[in-house]
Amino acid sequence: DQQVKQNSPSLSVQEGRISILNCDYTNSMFDYFLWYKKYPAEGPTFLISISSIKDKNEDGRFTVFLNKSAKHLSLHIVPSQPGDSAVYFCAAHSSNTGKLIFGQGTTLQVKP
Amino acid sequence: DAGVIQSPRHEVTEMGQEVTLRCKPISGHDYLFWYRQTMMRGLELLIYFNNNVPIDDSGMPEDRFSAKMPNASFSTLKIQPSEPRDSAVYFCASSYSTGPPSYEQYFGPGTRLTVT
C-alpha cells in the first residue's frame, strides 16, 4: 500500500524552462512534506520542505506547493538547469509514527 | 563533518551467503535509519533506532534481516541467508530528531548489493 506516490517515473525539460514534479498522498496524518534530490552513486539530499499548515514554500529557484484538499504536492523548478538533472523523491512525515514515507522517485532530465 | 559513512559501497555475493552492511552516523545524531531502494517501491524504511535502541522494525521484510546498533557511532544491517530478490541499494540515514523542527534526515552514499 503506497501512501506516497509519484506517478511520473521520468520527466524531460529544456534548460531555462519550468520543471514540475508531482506527488500524491493518501494519509491525512501527514504533517510535513519534504523533497529530496539524488544524484547517481550518492545518497538523497534534502532540498525543500513544507508544513501541512502552509500551501507554499519558496527557496530560490525551488517552490513547493501543497493542496491538502486534493492530497497533492508539487515541486516547481524555475528556471531549470542541467545540474538539476537527478532523481527527486517526495517524502511525507507521519505525525503518529515519526517516520518519513517516500515515493518511488521521478527522474528529471534537463537538456541544455 | 564527514557525513554518514557506509561500507562497503558495493557488495556482490552468492545466494545463501551472509551479508553485513555497515553504517557510521553523523556524530550527535540520535536517530539512525536503514532504507532500501528499489525501482518498484522507491525508498522503503526497514528499521530505525533512537539512542541505539530499535524503535520500529516493521519494515524489515523477513527474519533473514536483522539490524543492530551497539553504540552511538556504529550500526549493522545483516542478511542471512541472502537471496537474489535482496538485490537493491541500501541506505543509512541519521537525524537529530523525528519531530519538529528538524525532520530532515542525512543519508549516506548507499551500499549497492547484488546477490547472484
Interface residues (C-beta under 8 A of the other chain):
Chain A: Q2 Q6 Y32 L34 Y36 A41 E42 G43 P44 T45 F46 S49 F89 A91 H93 T97 G98 K99 L100 I101 F102 G103 Q104 G105
Chain B: V4 Y35 M39 M40 R41 G42 L43 E44 L45 Y48 D56 F91 A93 T98 G99 P100 Y103 E104 Q105 Y106 F107 G108 P109 G110
